[in-house]
Amino acid sequence: MGSLTNDQFEFLHFYYNLLNTIEEGFDYVIDSFTNLDLTDADQVFKDILVAFYHVDSSNDMLLSLLTEEESDLVQDVKTFDQVILTLDDESTIYLTPDRHQAFVRNQLAPVYLAWKEKIQSKLQPYIAH
């Protein structure tokens, strides 16, 4: 990436923190499956889906900042499509709460978190100023 402008640094920082916020949303949603006091889980799940849209649309900008030396990061960014494809398999939201909970807990969250960890580990050097 070389030398970053302030705007590019702010973008990377925002992107990095958005990924953490999505993880916190998953934590809340998954906790709500057993803690009935967490009543906003449906809205938080919807917010996760909106955040996925923002990540997906921001990936083009992120890719434009990367150089050939960062080809591993380029490939990892592109694998966000796997998260979206996993979400496309989600038909259980319209069926039963148990099946939806199992999907979120056992499929969607793990796929997202694995992707997030790869991306953040490679972005860390750029935002650790």
Backbone bond lengths (Angstrom), bond angles and torsions (degrees), N, CA, C in turn:
res aa  C-N    CA-C-N  psi(-1)  N-CA   C-N-CA  omega(-1)  CA-C   N-CA-C  phi
1 M - - - 1.436 - - 1.512 110.65 -
2 G 1.270 116.13 -22.77 1.452 118.16 179.51 1.512 112.04 68.83
3 S 1.312 115.06 -147.28 1.457 121.65 -179.60 1.526 109.69 -81.85
4 L 1.324 115.18 129.89 1.460 120.64 -177.20 1.519 111.13 -99.27
5 T 1.319 116.68 142.06 1.452 120.75 170.75 1.531 108.10 -75.22
6 N 1.294 116.38 167.97 1.469 119.82 176.57 1.524 111.30 -59.51
7 D 1.338 116.93 -42.09 1.464 120.46 179.63 1.527 111.33 -63.06
8 Q 1.329 117.17 -42.03 1.459 120.48 178.73 1.528 111.01 -65.45
9 F 1.327 116.34 -41.77 1.463 120.26 177.96 1.526 110.08 -62.02
10 E 1.323 117.40 -45.16 1.463 120.93 179.11 1.521 111.13 -62.38
11 F 1.323 117.03 -40.19 1.459 120.96 177.22 1.529 110.41 -60.22
12 L 1.342 117.22 -48.81 1.461 120.97 -179.63 1.522 110.93 -61.45
13 H 1.316 115.94 -41.40 1.469 120.63 179.54 1.524 110.61 -64.11
14 F 1.321 117.21 -44.78 1.464 121.47 178.29 1.524 110.43 -62.07
15 Y 1.321 116.45 -46.13 1.463 122.33 -179.65 1.523 109.99 -58.92
16 Y 1.312 116.73 -49.09 1.460 123.24 179.88 1.533 110.25 -57.11
17 N 1.327 116.12 -46.57 1.467 120.35 -178.54 1.528 112.35 -71.71
18 L 1.325 117.65 -30.95 1.466 120.26 175.56 1.519 109.78 -61.68
19 L 1.327 117.02 -39.72 1.465 120.18 178.35 1.529 110.90 -61.71
20 N 1.336 116.82 -38.46 1.471 120.35 176.57 1.528 111.21 -66.82
21 T 1.318 116.49 -39.78 1.458 120.52 -179.75 1.528 110.83 -63.72
22 I 1.315 116.59 -39.28 1.473 120.18 176.81 1.521 109.69 -62.73
23 E 1.325 117.22 -42.39 1.469 119.93 177.77 1.521 110.58 -60.43
24 E 1.335 117.26 -42.65 1.467 120.47 177.78 1.534 110.60 -61.59
25 G 1.329 116.58 -36.85 1.459 120.52 176.57 1.514 111.20 -62.73
26 F 1.334 116.59 -44.17 1.466 119.70 176.75 1.523 110.88 -61.74
27 D 1.325 117.17 -41.60 1.468 120.29 177.85 1.525 110.22 -57.30
28 Y 1.321 116.62 -45.28 1.465 121.37 -179.24 1.531 110.30 -63.31
29 V 1.333 115.95 -48.47 1.465 120.08 -177.71 1.520 110.18 -61.40
30 I 1.308 117.40 -46.41 1.468 120.72 -178.86 1.524 110.67 -65.88
31 D 1.337 117.93 -40.33 1.467 120.47 176.11 1.526 111.35 -62.54
32 S 1.339 116.14 -32.63 1.475 119.31 -178.03 1.528 112.06 -67.53
33 F 1.314 117.42 -17.88 1.462 119.80 179.14 1.528 111.39 -65.81
34 T 1.330 116.17 -26.64 1.463 119.92 -179.76 1.527 112.88 -117.29
35 N 1.322 118.10 -14.70 1.459 121.54 -179.40 1.529 108.59 -112.64
36 L 1.291 116.69 101.80 1.460 121.50 -175.43 1.524 113.68 -70.47
37 D 1.344 117.35 -9.16 1.460 120.28 175.92 1.529 111.45 -73.31
38 L 1.322 117.26 -18.84 1.459 121.82 179.29 1.530 108.26 -87.87
39 T 1.326 114.65 90.12 1.462 120.23 -169.11 1.529 114.44 -93.78
40 D 1.306 118.36 -5.14 1.464 121.21 -176.65 1.523 113.19 -98.96
41 A 1.316 118.00 18.07 1.464 121.21 -173.39 1.527 112.57 -61.15
42 D 1.317 117.66 -38.75 1.469 119.08 179.48 1.527 110.73 -62.50
43 Q 1.315 116.34 -43.18 1.466 119.63 178.70 1.525 111.00 -67.36
44 V 1.317 117.65 -40.11 1.463 121.01 178.81 1.530 110.02 -63.40
45 F 1.328 117.41 -40.39 1.466 120.15 177.42 1.528 110.18 -62.57
46 K 1.322 117.25 -41.99 1.472 120.71 176.58 1.530 110.10 -61.94
47 D 1.328 116.59 -39.75 1.468 120.47 177.78 1.531 111.50 -63.97
48 I 1.332 117.04 -35.88 1.467 121.12 175.77 1.523 109.21 -61.47
49 L 1.317 116.61 -43.88 1.464 120.02 -179.62 1.521 111.06 -63.44
50 V 1.316 117.81 -39.83 1.468 121.60 176.08 1.532 109.67 -64.64
51 A 1.313 116.84 -41.84 1.462 120.70 178.85 1.526 110.75 -63.76
52 F 1.335 117.64 -36.97 1.468 120.76 175.15 1.531 110.03 -57.40
53 Y 1.324 116.10 -42.09 1.457 120.13 178.17 1.529 109.91 -60.20
54 H 1.325 117.19 -43.29 1.466 120.72 -179.50 1.526 111.37 -66.08
55 V 1.315 116.93 -39.65 1.467 120.17 176.98 1.520 109.03 -63.07
56 D 1.311 116.42 -49.10 1.457 120.49 -177.72 1.526 111.15 -59.76
57 S 1.318 117.19 -43.92 1.464 119.91 -179.31 1.530 111.92 -73.39
58 S 1.313 117.94 -23.48 1.466 121.53 177.72 1.527 112.68 -82.76
59 N 1.318 116.06 -18.05 1.460 119.03 -177.82 1.525 112.45 -61.20
60 D 1.329 118.39 -35.19 1.461 120.45 177.49 1.530 110.83 -62.24
61 M 1.313 116.12 -42.22 1.468 119.85 178.17 1.526 110.32 -64.67
62 L 1.333 116.24 -43.09 1.464 120.24 178.39 1.529 109.84 -60.99
63 L 1.307 117.30 -45.36 1.459 120.93 -179.77 1.523 111.94 -61.79
64 S 1.328 116.84 -32.91 1.469 119.55 179.23 1.525 112.24 -68.09
65 L 1.334 117.17 -21.65 1.465 120.95 178.77 1.523 112.81 -83.35
66 L 1.318 116.36 -18.79 1.458 120.46 -172.88 1.528 111.23 -84.01
67 T 1.316 114.19 150.38 1.461 120.80 178.79 1.517 109.72 -107.71
68 E 1.314 115.48 174.57 1.467 119.90 -179.90 1.524 112.12 -59.77
69 E 1.323 117.38 -30.55 1.461 120.67 179.30 1.520 112.35 -64.67
70 E 1.306 116.18 -18.61 1.464 120.85 -176.89 1.527 111.52 -104.65
71 S 1.335 116.09 34.99 1.462 120.19 -175.55 1.532 112.45 -61.79
72 D 1.347 117.79 -31.06 1.468 119.48 176.47 1.523 110.84 -63.58
73 L 1.316 115.96 -42.88 1.462 120.18 178.57 1.531 110.26 -65.72
74 V 1.318 117.18 -39.48 1.465 120.96 177.35 1.529 109.54 -57.19
75 Q 1.322 116.63 -48.26 1.463 120.12 -179.99 1.523 111.60 -63.12
76 D 1.329 116.35 -40.48 1.467 119.68 179.77 1.524 111.52 -65.13
77 V 1.326 117.67 -40.81 1.466 120.86 177.46 1.526 109.56 -60.14
78 K 1.315 116.38 -43.56 1.463 120.78 -178.35 1.531 112.26 -65.25
79 T 1.321 117.80 -22.71 1.466 119.15 179.99 1.526 112.57 -75.27
80 F 1.337 117.15 -0.02 1.467 118.92 172.20 1.525 109.71 -59.07
81 D 1.310 116.52 -24.66 1.467 120.54 176.17 1.527 111.20 -55.42
82 Q 1.349 117.28 -31.87 1.466 120.16 178.49 1.531 111.12 -64.06
83 V 1.326 116.25 -36.46 1.466 119.96 177.10 1.530 109.06 -64.07
84 I 1.323 115.98 -44.87 1.464 120.31 -179.72 1.529 110.42 -65.06
85 L 1.325 117.19 -41.25 1.468 119.90 178.73 1.526 111.33 -64.14
86 T 1.326 117.01 -36.27 1.463 120.41 175.95 1.519 109.51 -63.05
87 L 1.307 116.04 -42.58 1.464 120.79 178.84 1.522 111.03 -64.33
88 D 1.319 116.78 -36.53 1.464 120.06 178.21 1.525 111.75 -61.32
89 D 1.331 116.69 -25.02 1.463 120.49 178.46 1.524 112.55 -78.89
90 E 1.320 116.77 -4.15 1.460 120.78 -174.85 1.523 110.95 -81.81
91 S 1.295 114.97 95.54 1.459 119.82 172.73 1.526 109.66 -108.69
92 T 1.322 115.86 -7.06 1.466 119.97 -175.17 1.521 112.78 -72.04
93 I 1.341 117.35 -18.40 1.468 119.00 -179.65 1.530 110.18 -59.74
94 Y 1.326 115.48 -25.52 1.457 119.43 -179.35 1.527 112.52 -95.36
95 L 1.316 116.85 -0.81 1.453 119.97 -177.08 1.519 110.67 -103.39
96 T 1.321 117.28 -91.90 1.462 119.25 -176.14 1.522 110.52 -124.35
97 P 1.318 116.41 149.15 1.470 118.96 176.90 1.532 112.78 -58.74
98 D 1.329 116.94 -38.53 1.463 119.53 -178.73 1.524 111.59 -62.51
99 R 1.313 117.10 -43.63 1.461 120.47 179.94 1.523 110.82 -68.01
100 H 1.322 116.81 -39.14 1.462 120.59 177.13 1.533 110.58 -63.15
101 Q 1.317 116.50 -45.05 1.471 120.47 179.00 1.520 110.87 -60.97
102 A 1.318 117.14 -43.32 1.466 120.33 178.84 1.524 110.66 -63.15
103 F 1.333 116.98 -40.00 1.462 120.70 178.28 1.529 111.14 -61.88
104 V 1.326 116.26 -48.54 1.468 120.10 -179.09 1.524 110.47 -63.48
105 R 1.315 116.75 -48.22 1.468 121.96 -175.58 1.537 112.21 -68.97
106 N 1.318 117.95 -42.15 1.463 121.20 -169.71 1.524 115.31 -101.98
107 Q 1.329 116.76 -14.93 1.455 118.38 -178.04 1.527 112.08 -122.71
108 L 1.322 117.18 -65.65 1.455 120.40 -171.71 1.523 112.99 -63.79
109 A 1.323 117.81 -52.45 1.474 120.17 -178.85 1.526 111.54 -60.33
110 P 1.328 120.44 -47.15 1.473 119.37 179.58 1.532 113.75 -61.27
111 V 1.334 117.25 -39.87 1.464 119.72 179.13 1.526 109.78 -64.70
112 Y 1.329 116.27 -44.54 1.469 120.30 178.70 1.532 110.85 -62.48
113 L 1.325 117.03 -48.65 1.464 120.43 -175.92 1.528 112.11 -63.39
114 A 1.310 117.96 -37.41 1.469 120.82 176.97 1.523 109.89 -63.94
115 W 1.326 116.49 -43.10 1.465 120.42 178.15 1.527 110.63 -63.73
116 K 1.315 115.82 -46.31 1.469 121.98 -178.82 1.528 111.56 -57.50
117 E 1.316 116.44 -45.17 1.469 120.19 -178.72 1.529 111.37 -61.34
118 K 1.327 116.67 -42.74 1.471 119.94 178.68 1.519 110.85 -61.96
119 I 1.320 116.28 -46.92 1.469 120.77 -177.20 1.527 110.48 -65.45
120 Q 1.325 116.59 -48.94 1.465 119.01 -176.28 1.519 112.49 -64.47
121 S 1.321 117.47 -35.90 1.469 118.50 179.79 1.530 110.63 -63.86
122 K 1.326 116.56 -31.60 1.464 119.71 179.95 1.520 112.91 -86.94
123 L 1.324 117.65 -23.46 1.474 120.84 177.59 1.531 111.64 -84.18
124 Q 1.315 116.66 -24.19 1.465 121.36 -175.30 1.538 113.05 -48.54
125 P 1.330 119.45 -47.83 1.479 118.41 -178.55 1.542 113.50 -59.76
126 Y 1.323 117.34 -27.77 1.456 120.42 -177.21 1.520 113.37 -80.74
127 I 1.316 117.31 -23.48 1.468 119.42 -177.72 1.522 112.06 -108.03
128 A 1.316 118.33 0.93 1.469 121.97 -175.57 1.525 111.25 -88.17
129 H 1.299 117.34 39.89 1.473 120.35 178.40 1.496 110.50 -77.19
